Amino acid sequence: MAMTFPSAPKVGMVSLGCPKALVDSERILTKLRSDGYALSADYEQADVVLVNTCGFLDSAKEESLAAIGEAIAANGRVIVTGCMGKDAETIRSRFPAVLAVTGPAQYEQVVGAVHEAAPMPANAFLNLVPEGGLKLTPRHYSYLKISEGCNHRCSFCIIPSLRGDLVSRRPDAILREAEKLVAAGTKELLVISQDTSAYGVDLRHASWPWKGGEVRAHLTELAGELGKLGAWVRLHYVYPYPHVDRVIPLMAEGLVLPYLDIPFQHASPRILKAMRRPANEAKVLERLRSWRTICPDIAVRSSFVVGFPGETEEDFRFLLDWLDEAQLDRVGAFRFEPVQGASANDLAGTVPDEVKEERYARIMEKTAAISAAKLKAKIGRTIDVIIDLADGEGGATGRSKADAPEIDGEVQLRGSAHLKPGDIVPVLIEDADEHDLYGVPAGA
């Protein structure tokens, strides 16, 4: 006799913002899936829709509000979570029909709201989840969040008010998660947090049992242990504290990818002081030279803000000159944008929009020229590339160790019909432009 099980409620998800928010979305979906819920790829089939919002910039808030509005118009049953959930009053005033609003990293609350909005039938079939949890990224790379919150009080940022002070995860818990991800097929672990260098400060860098020994809650020890798992390990959001110097030998040894994502934000001491950020540009240049001596292939990426209140032409030229010296591999730039609640909004010396645009164009032109020269120097070399996409007809797209997904360049391949996503292959570089490399699998 055939047995008929009731259908499990379906949950849709819209995930906005940074990779840290993406990890939150993965955790929420993993928990819901383990509770028996099914997932929906569209609004129409979903019994309830989750919108994980971003509230870092005013433009991000508007994008979040637009996403909430779209979900309500298409489905009507919407739960809001994430950073903008801190501003529940604004969300509810704009969208009174929203079922629930929760803040960032409030996993239990948002899952509870789903249970209330779309109750699970008492005898629903038990759905299993993969050992590594549900993922919103391709199978071959995964974001690994090691902490929440931030102890900095940068004048342009409201992250501490959204996510609180630094709260580090235990190192053994992080390593267990990483092991599961690698066992499930992850070839690249992207380590993320708001301040990766500060990992473990709140835990007083205590140690926990691990594999018959101990592992300390400290960036260098955690990175070394992650490097033993056999996957690429890429470090993001690394503030240049002195102990970061001890990570560079791990890169030279091949335990960690020779890649550092450091949010410098500016170079002018005067502007850095107004931003409430460390201001020692000469020392940073010294350390960059030292790192390149220890690990010649290290790639350093960063982001910079142009048009910060009070930024003069002299400050901006100082930044451009510093970039000439620093020769960073990858650079992103942002026009300063006031954020509700940020103290920078009260600073004098607002930079006109047209000046911001002109400076943005100049910094992008400068950094594109530096990138083009660095990539041109790789022509003729054979480098390792992880494959992200393969068309099955001889073309493929991948990334070198100097390229993080979504934010850096790519390696375009020909003669690669045999490759599939997640493969790591040696590639002979044949050409380059300002951002990307072009090549062929070695020996093809």
Buried (B, 14 or more C-beta within 10 A) or exposed (E): EEEEEEEBBBBBBBBBBBBBBBBBBBBBBBBBBBBBBBBBEEBEEBBBBBBBBBBBBEEBBEBBBEBBBBBBEBBEBBBBBBBBBBBBEBBEEEBEEBBBBBBBBBBEBBBEBBBEBBEBEEEBEEBEBBEBBBBBBBBBBBBBBBBBBBEBEBBBBBBBEBBBEBBBBBBBEBBEBBBBBBEBBBBBBBBBBBBBBBBBBBBEBEBBEBEEEEBBBBBBBBBBBBBEBEBBBBBBBBBBEEEBBBBBBBBBEEBBBBBBBBBBBBBBBBBBEBBBBBBEBEEBBEBBEEBBEEBEBBBBBBBBBBBBBBBEEEBBEBBBEBBEBBBBBBBBBBBBBBBEEBBBEEBEEBBEEEBBEEBBEBBBEBBBEBBBEBBBEBBEEBBBBBBBBBEEEBBBBBBBBBBBBEEBBBBBBBBBBEBEBBBBBEBBBBEBBBBBBBBBBBEB
